[in-house]
Amino acid sequence: MQEISCEELLQHLSDYIDNNLDEELTAVAQHHLATCPNCRIVLNSTQKTITLFREQGKRTIPAERRDRLFNQLQAAFLTGRETIS
Ligand SMILES: [Zn+2]
């Protein structure tokens, strides 16, 4: 099984949520998420935001809004990890 870093996972996360990854990459992402609590937190936050938008009748989050959310999550995630190490 191919291993990916947290940074790589974050790059694929929105595609993962949208089911836009190919089978192999989905499996790799699932494996990473199964072993990495930090990335699971980021995934949950991102999914919640997407769910909120869908409940408001918007089928998808505007790309720019999602990018901004994603950057915030990524920054928080990377900052948190620096604090831990
Ligand atoms: Zn991770």
PDB file of the backbone (N, CA, C, O) and the ligand in Angstrom, with CONECT records:
HET     ZN  A 101       1
ATOM      1  N   MET A   1       0.843  -1.204   0.000  1.00  0.00           N
ATOM      2  CA  MET A   1       0.000   0.000   0.000  1.00  0.00           C
ATOM      3  C   MET A   1       0.871   1.244   0.000  1.00  0.00           C
ATOM      4  O   MET A   1       1.767   1.407   0.829  1.00  0.00           O
ATOM      5  N   GLN A   2       0.583   2.104  -0.943  1.00  0.00           N
ATOM      6  CA  GLN A   2       1.299   3.378  -1.051  1.00  0.00           C
ATOM      7  C   GLN A   2       0.980   4.247   0.160  1.00  0.00           C
ATOM      8  O   GLN A   2      -0.167   4.304   0.605  1.00  0.00           O
ATOM      9  N   GLU A   3       1.994   4.924   0.691  1.00  0.00           N
ATOM     10  CA  GLU A   3       1.771   5.840   1.817  1.00  0.00           C
ATOM     11  C   GLU A   3       1.822   7.275   1.314  1.00  0.00           C
ATOM     12  O   GLU A   3       2.629   7.604   0.444  1.00  0.00           O
ATOM     13  N   ILE A   4       0.961   8.130   1.860  1.00  0.00           N
ATOM     14  CA  ILE A   4       1.036   9.540   1.515  1.00  0.00           C
ATOM     15  C   ILE A   4       1.178  10.355   2.795  1.00  0.00           C
ATOM     16  O   ILE A   4       0.797   9.912   3.878  1.00  0.00           O
ATOM     17  N   SER A   5       1.727  11.540   2.650  1.00  0.00           N
ATOM     18  CA  SER A   5       1.883  12.431   3.797  1.00  0.00           C
ATOM     19  C   SER A   5       0.568  13.155   4.062  1.00  0.00           C
ATOM     20  O   SER A   5      -0.356  13.119   3.250  1.00  0.00           O
ATOM     21  N   CYS A   6       0.506  13.814   5.221  1.00  0.00           N
ATOM     22  CA  CYS A   6      -0.679  14.601   5.564  1.00  0.00           C
ATOM     23  C   CYS A   6      -0.900  15.712   4.543  1.00  0.00           C
ATOM     24  O   CYS A   6      -2.038  15.995   4.169  1.00  0.00           O
ATOM     25  N   GLU A   7       0.185  16.341   4.090  1.00  0.00           N
ATOM     26  CA  GLU A   7       0.060  17.424   3.106  1.00  0.00           C
ATOM     27  C   GLU A   7      -0.587  16.895   1.827  1.00  0.00           C
ATOM     28  O   GLU A   7      -1.457  17.540   1.243  1.00  0.00           O
ATOM     29  N   GLU A   8      -0.149  15.719   1.406  1.00  0.00           N
ATOM     30  CA  GLU A   8      -0.707  15.135   0.188  1.00  0.00           C
ATOM     31  C   GLU A   8      -2.179  14.786   0.384  1.00  0.00           C
ATOM     32  O   GLU A   8      -3.000  14.982  -0.512  1.00  0.00           O
ATOM     33  N   LEU A   9      -2.495  14.269   1.558  1.00  0.00           N
ATOM     34  CA  LEU A   9      -3.893  13.939   1.816  1.00  0.00           C
ATOM     35  C   LEU A   9      -4.764  15.191   1.735  1.00  0.00           C
ATOM     36  O   LEU A   9      -5.840  15.176   1.137  1.00  0.00           O
ATOM     37  N   LEU A  10      -4.280  16.278   2.348  1.00  0.00           N
ATOM     38  CA  LEU A  10      -5.056  17.523   2.332  1.00  0.00           C
ATOM     39  C   LEU A  10      -5.293  18.003   0.911  1.00  0.00           C
ATOM     40  O   LEU A  10      -6.353  18.546   0.602  1.00  0.00           O
ATOM     41  N   GLN A  11      -4.312  17.805   0.054  1.00  0.00           N
ATOM     42  CA  GLN A  11      -4.466  18.219  -1.334  1.00  0.00           C
ATOM     43  C   GLN A  11      -5.577  17.428  -2.033  1.00  0.00           C
ATOM     44  O   GLN A  11      -6.229  17.929  -2.949  1.00  0.00           O
ATOM     45  N   HIS A  12      -5.778  16.201  -1.591  1.00  0.00           N
ATOM     46  CA  HIS A  12      -6.771  15.343  -2.246  1.00  0.00           C
ATOM     47  C   HIS A  12      -8.103  15.331  -1.512  1.00  0.00           C
ATOM     48  O   HIS A  12      -9.068  14.723  -1.977  1.00  0.00           O
ATOM     49  N   LEU A  13      -8.157  16.003  -0.361  1.00  0.00           N
ATOM     50  CA  LEU A  13      -9.303  15.815   0.532  1.00  0.00           C
ATOM     51  C   LEU A  13     -10.628  16.214  -0.098  1.00  0.00           C
ATOM     52  O   LEU A  13     -11.618  15.493   0.030  1.00  0.00           O
ATOM     53  N   SER A  14     -10.656  17.356  -0.779  1.00  0.00           N
ATOM     54  CA  SER A  14     -11.950  17.779  -1.328  1.00  0.00           C
ATOM     55  C   SER A  14     -12.391  16.839  -2.451  1.00  0.00           C
ATOM     56  O   SER A  14     -13.583  16.575  -2.610  1.00  0.00           O
ATOM     57  N   ASP A  15     -11.443  16.344  -3.218  1.00  0.00           N
ATOM     58  CA  ASP A  15     -11.790  15.357  -4.243  1.00  0.00           C
ATOM     59  C   ASP A  15     -12.251  14.042  -3.603  1.00  0.00           C
ATOM     60  O   ASP A  15     -13.125  13.349  -4.123  1.00  0.00           O
ATOM     61  N   TYR A  16     -11.643  13.726  -2.473  1.00  0.00           N
ATOM     62  CA  TYR A  16     -12.045  12.517  -1.752  1.00  0.00           C
ATOM     63  C   TYR A  16     -13.500  12.636  -1.297  1.00  0.00           C
ATOM     64  O   TYR A  16     -14.286  11.703  -1.459  1.00  0.00           O
ATOM     65  N   ILE A  17     -13.850  13.794  -0.726  1.00  0.00           N
ATOM     66  CA  ILE A  17     -15.212  14.021  -0.247  1.00  0.00           C
ATOM     67  C   ILE A  17     -16.197  13.972  -1.418  1.00  0.00           C
ATOM     68  O   ILE A  17     -17.309  13.463  -1.282  1.00  0.00           O
ATOM     69  N   ASP A  18     -15.786  14.495  -2.549  1.00  0.00           N
ATOM     70  CA  ASP A  18     -16.655  14.513  -3.731  1.00  0.00           C
ATOM     71  C   ASP A  18     -16.622  13.205  -4.520  1.00  0.00           C
ATOM     72  O   ASP A  18     -17.258  13.087  -5.567  1.00  0.00           O
ATOM     73  N   ASN A  19     -15.884  12.235  -4.015  1.00  0.00           N
ATOM     74  CA  ASN A  19     -15.734  10.953  -4.727  1.00  0.00           C
ATOM     75  C   ASN A  19     -15.139  11.128  -6.115  1.00  0.00           C
ATOM     76  O   ASN A  19     -15.537  10.453  -7.065  1.00  0.00           O
ATOM     77  N   ASN A  20     -14.193  12.032  -6.220  1.00  0.00           N
ATOM     78  CA  ASN A  20     -13.560  12.289  -7.515  1.00  0.00           C
ATOM     79  C   ASN A  20     -12.191  11.616  -7.647  1.00  0.00           C
ATOM     80  O   ASN A  20     -11.513  11.773  -8.662  1.00  0.00           O
ATOM     81  N   LEU A  21     -11.796  10.879  -6.633  1.00  0.00           N
ATOM     82  CA  LEU A  21     -10.495  10.200  -6.713  1.00  0.00           C
ATOM     83  C   LEU A  21     -10.671   8.841  -7.390  1.00  0.00           C
ATOM     84  O   LEU A  21     -11.734   8.225  -7.320  1.00  0.00           O
ATOM     85  N   ASP A  22      -9.619   8.399  -8.036  1.00  0.00           N
ATOM     86  CA  ASP A  22      -9.695   7.051  -8.590  1.00  0.00           C
ATOM     87  C   ASP A  22      -9.603   6.033  -7.449  1.00  0.00           C
ATOM     88  O   ASP A  22      -9.292   6.377  -6.309  1.00  0.00           O
ATOM     89  N   GLU A  23      -9.879   4.781  -7.789  1.00  0.00           N
ATOM     90  CA  GLU A  23      -9.990   3.736  -6.774  1.00  0.00           C
ATOM     91  C   GLU A  23      -8.750   3.610  -5.911  1.00  0.00           C
ATOM     92  O   GLU A  23      -8.831   3.482  -4.690  1.00  0.00           O
ATOM     93  N   GLU A  24      -7.602   3.651  -6.569  1.00  0.00           N
ATOM     94  CA  GLU A  24      -6.348   3.452  -5.854  1.00  0.00           C
ATOM     95  C   GLU A  24      -6.106   4.579  -4.849  1.00  0.00           C
ATOM     96  O   GLU A  24      -5.732   4.342  -3.700  1.00  0.00           O
ATOM     97  N   LEU A  25      -6.329   5.810  -5.311  1.00  0.00           N
ATOM     98  CA  LEU A  25      -6.087   6.958  -4.457  1.00  0.00           C
ATOM     99  C   LEU A  25      -7.102   7.004  -3.308  1.00  0.00           C
ATOM    100  O   LEU A  25      -6.773   7.423  -2.198  1.00  0.00           O
ATOM    101  N   THR A  26      -8.323   6.574  -3.582  1.00  0.00           N
ATOM    102  CA  THR A  26      -9.333   6.497  -2.523  1.00  0.00           C
ATOM    103  C   THR A  26      -8.880   5.528  -1.438  1.00  0.00           C
ATOM    104  O   THR A  26      -9.007   5.816  -0.248  1.00  0.00           O
ATOM    105  N   ALA A  27      -8.362   4.403  -1.843  1.00  0.00           N
ATOM    106  CA  ALA A  27      -7.885   3.403  -0.889  1.00  0.00           C
ATOM    107  C   ALA A  27      -6.714   3.950  -0.072  1.00  0.00           C
ATOM    108  O   ALA A  27      -6.632   3.736   1.137  1.00  0.00           O
ATOM    109  N   VAL A  28      -5.816   4.654  -0.748  1.00  0.00           N
ATOM    110  CA  VAL A  28      -4.660   5.241  -0.072  1.00  0.00           C
ATOM    111  C   VAL A  28      -5.124   6.290   0.942  1.00  0.00           C
ATOM    112  O   VAL A  28      -4.621   6.357   2.064  1.00  0.00           O
ATOM    113  N   ALA A  29      -6.097   7.109   0.519  1.00  0.00           N
ATOM    114  CA  ALA A  29      -6.622   8.146   1.412  1.00  0.00           C
ATOM    115  C   ALA A  29      -7.320   7.523   2.614  1.00  0.00           C
ATOM    116  O   ALA A  29      -7.152   7.985   3.743  1.00  0.00           O
ATOM    117  N   GLN A  30      -8.100   6.481   2.374  1.00  0.00           N
ATOM    118  CA  GLN A  30      -8.797   5.812   3.474  1.00  0.00           C
ATOM    119  C   GLN A  30      -7.812   5.199   4.457  1.00  0.00           C
ATOM    120  O   GLN A  30      -8.022   5.230   5.670  1.00  0.00           O
ATOM    121  N   HIS A  31      -6.743   4.648   3.922  1.00  0.00           N
ATOM    122  CA  HIS A  31      -5.715   4.058   4.769  1.00  0.00           C
ATOM    123  C   HIS A  31      -5.068   5.135   5.632  1.00  0.00           C
ATOM    124  O   HIS A  31      -4.850   4.937   6.827  1.00  0.00           O
ATOM    125  N   HIS A  32      -4.763   6.281   5.015  1.00  0.00           N
ATOM    126  CA  HIS A  32      -4.158   7.368   5.770  1.00  0.00           C
ATOM    127  C   HIS A  32      -5.110   7.851   6.869  1.00  0.00           C
ATOM    128  O   HIS A  32      -4.704   8.052   8.014  1.00  0.00           O
ATOM    129  N   LEU A  33      -6.384   8.035   6.499  1.00  0.00           N
ATOM    130  CA  LEU A  33      -7.367   8.538   7.460  1.00  0.00           C
ATOM    131  C   LEU A  33      -7.561   7.556   8.617  1.00  0.00           C
ATOM    132  O   LEU A  33      -7.829   7.962   9.748  1.00  0.00           O
ATOM    133  N   ALA A  34      -7.426   6.273   8.324  1.00  0.00           N
ATOM    134  CA  ALA A  34      -7.604   5.263   9.363  1.00  0.00           C
ATOM    135  C   ALA A  34      -6.482   5.327  10.393  1.00  0.00           C
ATOM    136  O   ALA A  34      -6.656   4.905  11.536  1.00  0.00           O
ATOM    137  N   THR A  35      -5.341   5.853   9.986  1.00  0.00           N
ATOM    138  CA  THR A  35      -4.178   5.835  10.871  1.00  0.00           C
ATOM    139  C   THR A  35      -3.785   7.228  11.360  1.00  0.00           C
ATOM    140  O   THR A  35      -2.835   7.358  12.133  1.00  0.00           O
ATOM    141  N   CYS A  36      -4.495   8.270  10.926  1.00  0.00           N
ATOM    142  CA  CYS A  36      -4.082   9.636  11.241  1.00  0.00           C
ATOM    143  C   CYS A  36      -5.260  10.435  11.821  1.00  0.00           C
ATOM    144  O   CYS A  36      -6.094  10.935  11.066  1.00  0.00           O
ATOM    145  N   PRO A  37      -5.335  10.559  13.152  1.00  0.00           N
ATOM    146  CA  PRO A  37      -6.451  11.270  13.794  1.00  0.00           C
ATOM    147  C   PRO A  37      -6.543  12.730  13.352  1.00  0.00           C
ATOM    148  O   PRO A  37      -7.647  13.256  13.206  1.00  0.00           O
ATOM    149  N   ASN A  38      -5.411  13.390  13.136  1.00  0.00           N
ATOM    150  CA  ASN A  38      -5.429  14.801  12.726  1.00  0.00           C
ATOM    151  C   ASN A  38      -6.175  14.980  11.411  1.00  0.00           C
ATOM    152  O   ASN A  38      -6.999  15.884  11.272  1.00  0.00           O
ATOM    153  N   CYS A  39      -5.887  14.128  10.466  1.00  0.00           N
ATOM    154  CA  CYS A  39      -6.539  14.249   9.162  1.00  0.00           C
ATOM    155  C   CYS A  39      -8.014  13.893   9.258  1.00  0.00           C
ATOM    156  O   CYS A  39      -8.824  14.417   8.494  1.00  0.00           O
ATOM    157  N   ARG A  40      -8.377  13.010  10.183  1.00  0.00           N
ATOM    158  CA  ARG A  40      -9.806  12.705  10.363  1.00  0.00           C
ATOM    159  C   ARG A  40     -10.547  13.936  10.869  1.00  0.00           C
ATOM    160  O   ARG A  40     -11.680  14.187  10.460  1.00  0.00           O
ATOM    161  N   ILE A  41      -9.913  14.711  11.762  1.00  0.00           N
ATOM    162  CA  ILE A  41     -10.541  15.937  12.271  1.00  0.00           C
ATOM    163  C   ILE A  41     -10.759  16.919  11.125  1.00  0.00           C
ATOM    164  O   ILE A  41     -11.826  17.521  11.004  1.00  0.00           O
ATOM    165  N   VAL A  42      -9.743  17.073  10.290  1.00  0.00           N
ATOM    166  CA  VAL A  42      -9.868  17.991   9.155  1.00  0.00           C
ATOM    167  C   VAL A  42     -10.969  17.503   8.208  1.00  0.00           C
ATOM    168  O   VAL A  42     -11.757  18.302   7.703  1.00  0.00           O
ATOM    169  N   LEU A  43     -11.017  16.211   7.974  1.00  0.00           N
ATOM    170  CA  LEU A  43     -12.052  15.641   7.103  1.00  0.00           C
ATOM    171  C   LEU A  43     -13.442  15.923   7.668  1.00  0.00           C
ATOM    172  O   LEU A  43     -14.341  16.334   6.935  1.00  0.00           O
ATOM    173  N   ASN A  44     -13.616  15.703   8.970  1.00  0.00           N
ATOM    174  CA  ASN A  44     -14.922  15.924   9.599  1.00  0.00           C
ATOM    175  C   ASN A  44     -15.350  17.381   9.478  1.00  0.00           C
ATOM    176  O   ASN A  44     -16.499  17.664   9.141  1.00  0.00           O
ATOM    177  N   SER A  45     -14.433  18.308   9.750  1.00  0.00           N
ATOM    178  CA  SER A  45     -14.770  19.731   9.662  1.00  0.00           C
ATOM    179  C   SER A  45     -15.175  20.103   8.242  1.00  0.00           C
ATOM    180  O   SER A  45     -16.143  20.834   8.029  1.00  0.00           O
ATOM    181  N   THR A  46     -14.431  19.596   7.289  1.00  0.00           N
ATOM    182  CA  THR A  46     -14.721  19.915   5.893  1.00  0.00           C
ATOM    183  C   THR A  46     -16.073  19.343   5.488  1.00  0.00           C
ATOM    184  O   THR A  46     -16.860  20.007   4.814  1.00  0.00           O
ATOM    185  N   GLN A  47     -16.336  18.105   5.904  1.00  0.00           N
ATOM    186  CA  GLN A  47     -17.611  17.478   5.552  1.00  0.00           C
ATOM    187  C   GLN A  47     -18.783  18.208   6.174  1.00  0.00           C
ATOM    188  O   GLN A  47     -19.829  18.367   5.544  1.00  0.00           O
ATOM    189  N   LYS A  48     -18.608  18.660   7.433  1.00  0.00           N
ATOM    190  CA  LYS A  48     -19.677  19.385   8.112  1.00  0.00           C
ATOM    191  C   LYS A  48     -20.024  20.659   7.356  1.00  0.00           C
ATOM    192  O   LYS A  48     -21.196  20.985   7.168  1.00  0.00           O
ATOM    193  N   THR A  49     -18.997  21.368   6.928  1.00  0.00           N
ATOM    194  CA  THR A  49     -19.229  22.610   6.192  1.00  0.00           C
ATOM    195  C   THR A  49     -19.957  22.328   4.890  1.00  0.00           C
ATOM    196  O   THR A  49     -20.874  23.059   4.514  1.00  0.00           O
ATOM    197  N   ILE A  50     -19.555  21.284   4.210  1.00  0.00           N
ATOM    198  CA  ILE A  50     -20.202  20.931   2.952  1.00  0.00           C
ATOM    199  C   ILE A  50     -21.659  20.542   3.200  1.00  0.00           C
ATOM    200  O   ILE A  50     -22.545  20.915   2.430  1.00  0.00           O
ATOM    201  N   THR A  51     -21.906  19.787   4.280  1.00  0.00           N
ATOM    202  CA  THR A  51     -23.275  19.396   4.632  1.00  0.00           C
ATOM    203  C   THR A  51     -24.133  20.614   4.910  1.00  0.00           C
ATOM    204  O   THR A  51     -25.276  20.689   4.458  1.00  0.00           O
ATOM    205  N   LEU A  52     -23.580  21.585   5.663  1.00  0.00           N
ATOM    206  CA  LEU A  52     -24.286  22.829   5.968  1.00  0.00           C
ATOM    207  C   LEU A  52     -24.737  23.532   4.696  1.00  0.00           C
ATOM    208  O   LEU A  52     -25.882  23.968   4.577  1.00  0.00           O
ATOM    209  N   PHE A  53     -23.823  23.630   3.762  1.00  0.00           N
ATOM    210  CA  PHE A  53     -24.143  24.304   2.507  1.00  0.00           C
ATOM    211  C   PHE A  53     -25.259  23.563   1.774  1.00  0.00           C
ATOM    212  O   PHE A  53     -26.139  24.189   1.185  1.00  0.00           O
ATOM    213  N   ARG A  54     -25.223  22.262   1.810  1.00  0.00           N
ATOM    214  CA  ARG A  54     -26.222  21.472   1.082  1.00  0.00           C
ATOM    215  C   ARG A  54     -27.584  21.605   1.749  1.00  0.00           C
ATOM    216  O   ARG A  54     -28.616  21.606   1.078  1.00  0.00           O
ATOM    217  N   GLU A  55     -27.582  21.719   3.109  1.00  0.00           N
ATOM    218  CA  GLU A  55     -28.846  21.899   3.827  1.00  0.00           C
ATOM    219  C   GLU A  55     -29.483  23.238   3.478  1.00  0.00           C
ATOM    220  O   GLU A  55     -30.704  23.386   3.522  1.00  0.00           O
ATOM    221  N   GLN A  56     -28.651  24.203   3.135  1.00  0.00           N
ATOM    222  CA  GLN A  56     -29.176  25.512   2.758  1.00  0.00           C
ATOM    223  C   GLN A  56     -29.668  25.524   1.310  1.00  0.00           C
ATOM    224  O   GLN A  56     -30.027  26.576   0.782  1.00  0.00           O
ATOM    225  N   GLY A  57     -29.683  24.375   0.681  1.00  0.00           N
ATOM    226  CA  GLY A  57     -30.218  24.273  -0.658  1.00  0.00           C
ATOM    227  C   GLY A  57     -29.192  24.495  -1.748  1.00  0.00           C
ATOM    228  O   GLY A  57     -29.513  24.482  -2.936  1.00  0.00           O
ATOM    229  N   LYS A  58     -27.953  24.701  -1.330  1.00  0.00           N
ATOM    230  CA  LYS A  58     -26.900  24.832  -2.328  1.00  0.00           C
ATOM    231  C   LYS A  58     -26.324  23.446  -2.573  1.00  0.00           C
ATOM    232  O   LYS A  58     -25.949  22.734  -1.641  1.00  0.00           O
ATOM    233  N   ARG A  59     -26.265  23.092  -3.802  1.00  0.00           N
ATOM    234  CA  ARG A  59     -25.803  21.740  -4.107  1.00  0.00           C
ATOM    235  C   ARG A  59     -24.330  21.577  -3.828  1.00  0.00           C
ATOM    236  O   ARG A  59     -23.892  20.527  -3.360  1.00  0.00           O
ATOM    237  N   THR A  60     -23.566  22.609  -4.112  1.00  0.00           N
ATOM    238  CA  THR A  60     -22.136  22.522  -3.834  1.00  0.00           C
ATOM    239  C   THR A  60     -21.650  23.837  -3.244  1.00  0.00           C
ATOM    240  O   THR A  60     -22.246  24.891  -3.465  1.00  0.00           O
ATOM    241  N   ILE A  61     -20.588  23.760  -2.508  1.00  0.00           N
ATOM    242  CA  ILE A  61     -19.944  24.965  -2.014  1.00  0.00           C
ATOM    243  C   ILE A  61     -19.254  25.648  -3.196  1.00  0.00           C
ATOM    244  O   ILE A  61     -18.571  24.989  -3.979  1.00  0.00           O
ATOM    245  N   PRO A  62     -19.430  26.966  -3.328  1.00  0.00           N
ATOM    246  CA  PRO A  62     -18.683  27.655  -4.390  1.00  0.00           C
ATOM    247  C   PRO A  62     -17.193  27.342  -4.251  1.00  0.00           C
ATOM    248  O   PRO A  62     -16.664  27.288  -3.141  1.00  0.00           O
ATOM    249  N   ALA A  63     -16.540  27.143  -5.359  1.00  0.00           N
ATOM    250  CA  ALA A  63     -15.146  26.692  -5.327  1.00  0.00           C
ATOM    251  C   ALA A  63     -14.266  27.611  -4.494  1.00  0.00           C
ATOM    252  O   ALA A  63     -13.408  27.153  -3.740  1.00  0.00           O
ATOM    253  N   GLU A  64     -14.489  28.921  -4.640  1.00  0.00           N
ATOM    254  CA  GLU A  64     -13.622  29.849  -3.912  1.00  0.00           C
ATOM    255  C   GLU A  64     -13.852  29.750  -2.407  1.00  0.00           C
ATOM    256  O   GLU A  64     -12.913  29.854  -1.618  1.00  0.00           O
ATOM    257  N   ARG A  65     -15.116  29.546  -2.018  1.00  0.00           N
ATOM    258  CA  ARG A  65     -15.438  29.398  -0.594  1.00  0.00           C
ATOM    259  C   ARG A  65     -14.794  28.134  -0.040  1.00  0.00           C
ATOM    260  O   ARG A  65     -14.267  28.122   1.072  1.00  0.00           O
ATOM    261  N   ARG A  66     -14.845  27.096  -0.822  1.00  0.00           N
ATOM    262  CA  ARG A  66     -14.276  25.831  -0.375  1.00  0.00           C
ATOM    263  C   ARG A  66     -12.747  25.929  -0.282  1.00  0.00           C
ATOM    264  O   ARG A  66     -12.129  25.402   0.643  1.00  0.00           O
ATOM    265  N   ASP A  67     -12.173  26.601  -1.244  1.00  0.00           N
ATOM    266  CA  ASP A  67     -10.720  26.795  -1.203  1.00  0.00           C
ATOM    267  C   ASP A  67     -10.308  27.533   0.058  1.00  0.00           C
ATOM    268  O   ASP A  67      -9.310  27.199   0.696  1.00  0.00           O
ATOM    269  N   ARG A  68     -11.107  28.561   0.413  1.00  0.00           N
ATOM    270  CA  ARG A  68     -10.770  29.352   1.594  1.00  0.00           C
ATOM    271  C   ARG A  68     -10.879  28.493   2.856  1.00  0.00           C
ATOM    272  O   ARG A  68      -9.991  28.511   3.708  1.00  0.00           O
ATOM    273  N   LEU A  69     -11.957  27.754   2.964  1.00  0.00           N
ATOM    274  CA  LEU A  69     -12.145  26.849   4.096  1.00  0.00           C
ATOM    275  C   LEU A  69     -10.985  25.873   4.186  1.00  0.00           C
ATOM    276  O   LEU A  69     -10.435  25.603   5.254  1.00  0.00           O
ATOM    277  N   PHE A  70     -10.647  25.367   3.037  1.00  0.00           N
ATOM    278  CA  PHE A  70      -9.613  24.358   2.969  1.00  0.00           C
ATOM    279  C   PHE A  70      -8.262  24.923   3.404  1.00  0.00           C
ATOM    280  O   PHE A  70      -7.503  24.261   4.112  1.00  0.00           O
ATOM    281  N   ASN A  71      -7.970  26.149   2.977  1.00  0.00           N
ATOM    282  CA  ASN A  71      -6.722  26.794   3.378  1.00  0.00           C
ATOM    283  C   ASN A  71      -6.683  27.028   4.879  1.00  0.00           C
ATOM    284  O   ASN A  71      -5.646  26.863   5.522  1.00  0.00           O
ATOM    285  N   GLN A  72      -7.835  27.417   5.430  1.00  0.00           N
ATOM    286  CA  GLN A  72      -7.909  27.630   6.877  1.00  0.00           C
ATOM    287  C   GLN A  72      -7.641  26.330   7.624  1.00  0.00           C
ATOM    288  O   GLN A  72      -6.882  26.295   8.592  1.00  0.00           O
ATOM    289  N   LEU A  73      -8.274  25.276   7.160  1.00  0.00           N
ATOM    290  CA  LEU A  73      -8.085  23.981   7.799  1.00  0.00           C
ATOM    291  C   LEU A  73      -6.637  23.540   7.706  1.00  0.00           C
ATOM    292  O   LEU A  73      -6.049  23.039   8.665  1.00  0.00           O
ATOM    293  N   GLN A  74      -6.088  23.741   6.529  1.00  0.00           N
ATOM    294  CA  GLN A  74      -4.702  23.328   6.310  1.00  0.00           C
ATOM    295  C   GLN A  74      -3.760  24.106   7.222  1.00  0.00           C
ATOM    296  O   GLN A  74      -2.840  23.538   7.810  1.00  0.00           O
ATOM    297  N   ALA A  75      -3.999  25.412   7.333  1.00  0.00           N
ATOM    298  CA  ALA A  75      -3.158  26.252   8.187  1.00  0.00           C
ATOM    299  C   ALA A  75      -3.288  25.811   9.645  1.00  0.00           C
ATOM    300  O   ALA A  75      -2.287  25.684  10.350  1.00  0.00           O
ATOM    301  N   ALA A  76      -4.523  25.579  10.093  1.00  0.00           N
ATOM    302  CA  ALA A  76      -4.755  25.153  11.470  1.00  0.00           C
ATOM    303  C   ALA A  76      -4.100  23.810  11.728  1.00  0.00           C
ATOM    304  O   ALA A  76      -3.505  23.572  12.779  1.00  0.00           O
ATOM    305  N   PHE A  77      -4.227  22.954  10.752  1.00  0.00           N
ATOM    306  CA  PHE A  77      -3.686  21.620  10.884  1.00  0.00           C
ATOM    307  C   PHE A  77      -2.155  21.649  10.987  1.00  0.00           C
ATOM    308  O   PHE A  77      -1.566  20.992  11.845  1.00  0.00           O
ATOM    309  N   LEU A  78      -1.525  22.422  10.098  1.00  0.00           N
ATOM    310  CA  LEU A  78      -0.068  22.489  10.088  1.00  0.00           C
ATOM    311  C   LEU A  78       0.446  23.193  11.345  1.00  0.00           C
ATOM    312  O   LEU A  78       1.469  22.799  11.905  1.00  0.00           O
ATOM    313  N   THR A  79      -0.258  24.228  11.783  1.00  0.00           N
ATOM    314  CA  THR A  79       0.125  24.936  13.000  1.00  0.00           C
ATOM    315  C   THR A  79       0.035  24.000  14.197  1.00  0.00           C
ATOM    316  O   THR A  79       0.931  23.951  15.040  1.00  0.00           O
ATOM    317  N   GLY A  80      -1.082  23.248  14.251  1.00  0.00           N
ATOM    318  CA  GLY A  80      -1.283  22.320  15.361  1.00  0.00           C
ATOM    319  C   GLY A  80      -0.200  21.285  15.437  1.00  0.00           C
ATOM    320  O   GLY A  80       0.252  20.910  16.519  1.00  0.00           O
ATOM    321  N   ARG A  81       0.214  20.825  14.277  1.00  0.00           N
ATOM    322  CA  ARG A  81       1.227  19.791  14.276  1.00  0.00           C
ATOM    323  C   ARG A  81       2.571  20.329  14.724  1.00  0.00           C
ATOM    324  O   ARG A  81       3.332  19.643  15.407  1.00  0.00           O
ATOM    325  N   GLU A  82       2.860  21.576  14.331  1.00  0.00           N
ATOM    326  CA  GLU A  82       4.121  22.177  14.779  1.00  0.00           C
ATOM    327  C   GLU A  82       4.150  22.316  16.297  1.00  0.00           C
ATOM    328  O   GLU A  82       5.187  22.120  16.930  1.00  0.00           O
ATOM    329  N   THR A  83       2.993  22.658  16.873  1.00  0.00           N
ATOM    330  CA  THR A  83       2.907  22.810  18.313  1.00  0.00           C
ATOM    331  C   THR A  83       3.159  21.473  19.007  1.00  0.00           C
ATOM    332  O   THR A  83       3.836  21.407  20.033  1.00  0.00           O
ATOM    333  N   ILE A  84       2.603  20.411  18.425  1.00  0.00           N
ATOM    334  CA  ILE A  84       2.750  19.087  19.028  1.00  0.00           C
ATOM    335  C   ILE A  84       4.212  18.641  18.959  1.00  0.00           C
ATOM    336  O   ILE A  84       4.749  18.134  19.944  1.00  0.00           O
ATOM    337  N   SER A  85       4.850  18.824  17.820  1.00  0.00           N
ATOM    338  CA  SER A  85       6.232  18.370  17.696  1.00  0.00           C
ATOM    339  C   SER A  85       7.151  19.441  18.255  1.00  0.00           C
ATOM    340  O   SER A  85       8.370  19.270  18.253  1.00  0.00           O
TER     341      SER A  85
HETATM  342 ZN    ZN A 101      -2.535  12.772   8.206  1.00  0.00          ZN2+
END
